[in-house]
């Protein structure tokens, strides 16, 4: 498991590798892997505003996580409306 690899400091799951449920699971997992410094989810269609907000919470210093970089390039983060 990821917990067995504390030297792994960057995770990359780009394009269509994750579903919305997978993102929720990833968020929970990262709360227990305090050594991960960078998460790259570029071009992941499941990263929409609610998921991005959940992931952004992982950057809060009170959590004591090492996560410093959250890459969301090309994710559908714009809220469309009329």
MDTraj code that builds the backbone (N, CA, C; nanometers):
import mdtraj as md
import numpy as np

residues = "UNK UNK UNK UNK UNK UNK UNK UNK UNK UNK UNK UNK UNK UNK UNK UNK UNK UNK UNK UNK UNK UNK UNK UNK UNK UNK UNK UNK UNK UNK UNK UNK UNK UNK UNK UNK UNK UNK UNK UNK UNK UNK UNK UNK UNK UNK UNK UNK UNK UNK UNK UNK UNK UNK UNK UNK UNK UNK UNK UNK UNK UNK UNK UNK UNK UNK UNK UNK UNK UNK UNK UNK UNK UNK UNK UNK UNK UNK UNK UNK UNK UNK".split()
xyz = np.array([
    [0.0829, -0.1183, 0.0000],
    [0.0000, 0.0000, 0.0000],
    [0.0877, 0.1252, 0.0000],
    [0.0246, 0.2362, -0.0200],
    [0.0966, 0.3638, -0.0208],
    [0.1630, 0.3906, 0.1138],
    [0.1000, 0.3492, 0.2199],
    [0.1562, 0.3701, 0.3535],
    [0.2913, 0.3010, 0.3711],
    [0.3158, 0.1984, 0.2929],
    [0.4415, 0.1240, 0.3024],
    [0.5553, 0.1896, 0.2241],
    [0.5289, 0.3036, 0.1607],
    [0.6285, 0.3692, 0.0756],
    [0.6431, 0.5171, 0.1109],
    [0.6970, 0.5479, 0.2283],
    [0.7099, 0.6882, 0.2681],
    [0.8073, 0.7691, 0.1831],
    [0.8870, 0.7034, 0.0997],
    [0.9767, 0.7785, 0.0121],
    [0.9041, 0.8303, -0.1125],
    [0.7831, 0.7857, -0.1353],
    [0.7025, 0.8309, -0.2486],
    [0.6404, 0.9654, -0.2115],
    [0.6906, 1.0731, -0.2691],
    [0.6442, 1.2063, -0.2311],
    [0.5583, 1.2740, -0.3374],
    [0.5470, 1.2141, -0.4552],
    [0.4651, 1.2712, -0.5623],
    [0.3708, 1.1645, -0.6153],
    [0.2438, 1.2013, -0.6277],
    [0.1446, 1.1128, -0.6881],
    [0.0922, 1.1791, -0.8142],
    [0.0790, 1.1010, -0.9195],
    [0.0301, 1.1539, -1.0465],
    [-0.0788, 1.0610, -1.0988],
    [-0.1989, 1.1144, -1.1092],
    [-0.3124, 1.0396, -1.1624],
    [-0.3833, 1.1310, -1.2612],
    [-0.3316, 1.1385, -1.3813],
    [-0.3829, 1.2337, -1.4793],
    [-0.4839, 1.1683, -1.5724],
    [-0.5434, 1.2490, -1.6530],
    [-0.6447, 1.2091, -1.7517],
    [-0.7650, 1.1452, -1.6827],
    [-0.8030, 1.0262, -1.7221],
    [-0.9265, 0.9648, -1.6724],
    [-0.9004, 0.8517, -1.5746],
    [-0.7926, 0.8608, -1.4980],
    [-0.7584, 0.7509, -1.4086],
    [-0.8482, 0.7420, -1.2859],
    [-0.9128, 0.8509, -1.2468],
    [-0.9937, 0.8499, -1.1258],
    [-1.1386, 0.8865, -1.1532],
    [-1.2265, 0.8225, -1.0802],
    [-1.3685, 0.8565, -1.0805],
    [-1.3930, 0.9502, -0.9623],
    [-1.5122, 1.0109, -0.9527],
    [-1.5399, 1.0938, -0.8351],
    [-1.5235, 1.0154, -0.7039],
    [-1.5671, 0.8904, -0.7014],
    [-1.5493, 0.8086, -0.5811],
    [-1.4030, 0.7815, -0.5524],
    [-1.3257, 0.7647, -0.6581],
    [-1.1829, 0.7439, -0.6418],
    [-1.1138, 0.8655, -0.5834],
    [-1.1614, 0.9836, -0.6207],
    [-1.1054, 1.1069, -0.5652],
    [-1.1334, 1.1172, -0.4153],
    [-1.2540, 1.0772, -0.3754],
    [-1.2874, 1.0780, -0.2327],
    [-1.1948, 0.9837, -0.1568],
    [-1.1739, 0.8658, -0.2130],
    [-1.0842, 0.7693, -0.1506],
    [-0.9414, 0.8195, -0.1442],
    [-0.8978, 0.8862, -0.2504],
    [-0.7635, 0.9425, -0.2533],
    [-0.7479, 1.0489, -0.1447],
    [-0.8495, 1.1313, -0.1286],
    [-0.8453, 1.2331, -0.0231],
    [-0.8309, 1.1718, 0.1149],
    [-0.9048, 1.0648, 0.1407],
    [-0.8947, 0.9962, 0.2698],
    [-0.7573, 0.9333, 0.2879],
    [-0.7069, 0.8725, 0.1821],
    [-0.5762, 0.8090, 0.1881],
    [-0.4664, 0.9112, 0.2170],
    [-0.4736, 1.0271, 0.1511],
    [-0.3706, 1.1291, 0.1697],
    [-0.3674, 1.1837, 0.3119],
    [-0.4784, 1.1791, 0.3811],
    [-0.4812, 1.2242, 0.5208],
    [-0.3963, 1.1338, 0.6101],
    [-0.3691, 1.0131, 0.5627],
    [-0.2885, 0.9180, 0.6396],
    [-0.1481, 0.9013, 0.5822],
    [-0.1173, 0.9732, 0.4778],
    [0.0152, 0.9666, 0.4138],
    [0.0761, 1.1059, 0.4182],
    [0.1220, 1.1426, 0.5344],
    [0.1631, 1.2804, 0.5589],
    [0.2899, 1.3209, 0.4848],
    [0.3550, 1.2287, 0.4173],
    [0.4807, 1.2606, 0.3489],
    [0.4608, 1.2993, 0.2018],
    [0.3418, 1.2826, 0.1459],
    [0.3181, 1.3174, 0.0055],
    [0.3206, 1.4689, -0.0079],
    [0.4073, 1.5191, -0.0969],
    [0.4257, 1.6632, -0.1143],
    [0.3534, 1.7199, -0.2367],
    [0.3352, 1.6371, -0.3390],
    [0.2766, 1.6878, -0.4632],
    [0.1739, 1.5881, -0.5166],
    [0.0585, 1.6419, -0.5564],
    [-0.0478, 1.5622, -0.6171],
    [-0.0834, 1.6255, -0.7506],
    [-0.0634, 1.5509, -0.8575],
    [-0.0908, 1.5993, -0.9926],
    [-0.2115, 1.5251, -1.0489],
    [-0.3207, 1.5972, -1.0667],
    [-0.4440, 1.5419, -1.1227],
    [-0.4799, 1.6116, -1.2538],
    [-0.3801, 1.6570, -1.3265],
    [-0.4023, 1.7294, -1.4514],
    [-0.4945, 1.6528, -1.5460],
    [-0.5844, 1.7271, -1.6089],
    [-0.6752, 1.6743, -1.7112],
    [-0.7691, 1.5656, -1.6600],
    [-0.7905, 1.5596, -1.5307],
    [-0.8794, 1.4590, -1.4726],
    [-1.0229, 1.5123, -1.4738],
    [-1.1117, 1.4540, -1.5536],
    [-1.2477, 1.5064, -1.5645],
    [-1.3288, 1.4946, -1.4355],
    [-1.2876, 1.4088, -1.3441],
    [-1.3607, 1.3943, -1.2183],
    [-1.3336, 1.5092, -1.1220],
    [-1.2296, 1.5882, -1.1485],
    [-1.1971, 1.7009, -1.0598],
    [-1.2807, 1.8213, -1.1026],
    [-1.3996, 1.8261, -1.0480],
    [-1.4890, 1.9390, -1.0684],
    [-1.4891, 2.0206, -0.9387],
    [-1.5562, 2.1352, -0.9345],
    [-1.5448, 2.2228, -0.8173],
    [-1.5603, 2.1554, -0.6802],
    [-1.6597, 2.0683, -0.6570],
    [-1.6698, 2.0079, -0.5229],
    [-1.5478, 1.9225, -0.4865],
    [-1.4993, 1.8445, -0.5813],
    [-1.3820, 1.7598, -0.5554],
    [-1.2578, 1.8459, -0.5349],
    [-1.2439, 1.9530, -0.6112],
    [-1.1290, 2.0414, -0.5960],
    [-1.1300, 2.1063, -0.4580],
    [-1.2467, 2.1428, -0.4093],
    [-1.2567, 2.2023, -0.2761],
    [-1.2151, 2.1014, -0.1693],
    [-1.2580, 1.9769, -0.1838],
    [-1.2204, 1.8724, -0.0891],
    [-1.0698, 1.8510, -0.0898],
    [-1.0103, 1.8486, -0.2077],
    [-0.8660, 1.8289, -0.2190],
    [-0.7894, 1.9497, -0.1653],
    [-0.8408, 2.0687, -0.1896],
    [-0.7738, 2.1898, -0.1418],
    [-0.7661, 2.1925, 0.0107],
    [-0.8622, 2.1316, 0.0783],
    [-0.8589, 2.1244, 0.2249],
    [-0.7336, 2.0533, 0.2736],
    [-0.6792, 1.9633, 0.1922],
    [-0.5594, 1.8890, 0.2312],
    [-0.4360, 1.9785, 0.2399],
    [-0.4445, 2.0982, 0.1833],
    [-0.3331, 2.1928, 0.1878],
    [-0.3313, 2.2742, 0.3177],
    [-0.4363, 2.2645, 0.3974],
    [-0.4464, 2.3454, 0.5195],
    [-0.3383, 2.3045, 0.6188],
    [-0.2637, 2.4015, 0.6710],
    [-0.1526, 2.3698, 0.7608],
    [-0.1937, 2.2986, 0.8902],
    [-0.3162, 2.3169, 0.9354],
    [-0.3600, 2.2523, 1.0595],
    [-0.3648, 2.1003, 1.0484],
    [-0.3697, 2.0474, 0.9263],
    [-0.3724, 1.9024, 0.9088],
    [-0.2356, 1.8384, 0.9319],
    [-0.1311, 1.9183, 0.9200],
    [0.0032, 1.8656, 0.9415],
    [0.0533, 1.7759, 0.8295],
    [-0.0036, 1.7909, 0.7117],
    [0.0408, 1.7124, 0.5965],
    [0.1533, 1.7859, 0.5242],
    [0.2310, 1.7132, 0.4472],
    [0.3410, 1.7736, 0.3712],
    [0.2947, 1.8265, 0.2358],
    [0.1698, 1.8005, 0.1980],
    [0.1200, 1.8382, 0.0657],
    [0.1349, 1.9893, 0.0460],
    [0.2104, 2.0256, -0.0579],
    [0.2359, 2.1657, -0.0888],
    [0.1911, 2.2040, -0.2286],
    [0.1789, 2.1064, -0.3170],
    [0.1457, 2.1341, -0.4566],
    [0.0292, 2.0460, -0.4996],
    [-0.0760, 2.1117, -0.5447],
    [-0.1932, 2.0438, -0.5984],
    [-0.2093, 2.0937, -0.7412],
    [-0.1801, 2.0077, -0.8385],
    [-0.1817, 2.0467, -0.9802],
    [-0.3143, 2.0021, -1.0411],
    [-0.3925, 2.0995, -1.0871],
    [-0.5248, 2.0720, -1.1443],
    [-0.5371, 2.1295, -1.2857],
    [-0.4261, 2.1400, -1.3560],
    [-0.4272, 2.1950, -1.4915],
    [-0.5208, 2.1155, -1.5815],
    [-0.6070, 2.1870, -1.6521],
    [-0.6957, 2.1232, -1.7483],
    [-0.8148, 2.0520, -1.6877],
    [-0.8369, 2.0665, -1.5591],
    [-0.9530, 2.0052, -1.4960],
    [-1.0752, 2.0960, -1.5163],
    [-1.1952, 2.0360, -1.5212],
    [-1.3155, 2.1157, -1.5479],
    [-1.3623, 2.1890, -1.4226],
    [-1.2928, 2.2967, -1.3871],
    [-1.3221, 2.3669, -1.2624],
    [-1.4150, 2.4855, -1.2780],
    [-1.4438, 2.5256, -1.3979],
    [-1.5306, 2.6416, -1.4179],
    [-1.6752, 2.6018, -1.3974],
    [-1.7451, 2.6857, -1.3233],
    [-1.8869, 2.6635, -1.3019],
    [-1.9602, 2.7306, -1.4164],
    [-2.0343, 2.6529, -1.4923],
    [-2.1080, 2.7128, -1.6046],
    [-2.2446, 2.7566, -1.5545],
    [-2.2926, 2.8611, -1.6098],
    [-2.4230, 2.9128, -1.5682],
    [-2.4728, 3.0174, -1.6645],
    [-2.5925, 3.0585, -1.6427],
    [-2.6520, 3.1512, -1.7351],
    [-2.6693, 3.2816, -1.6834],
])
top = md.Topology()
chain = top.add_chain()
for i, resn in enumerate(residues, 1):
    res = top.add_residue(resn, chain, resSeq=i)
    for name in ("N", "CA", "C"):
        top.add_atom(name, md.element.get_by_symbol(name[0]), res)
traj = md.Trajectory(xyz[None], top)
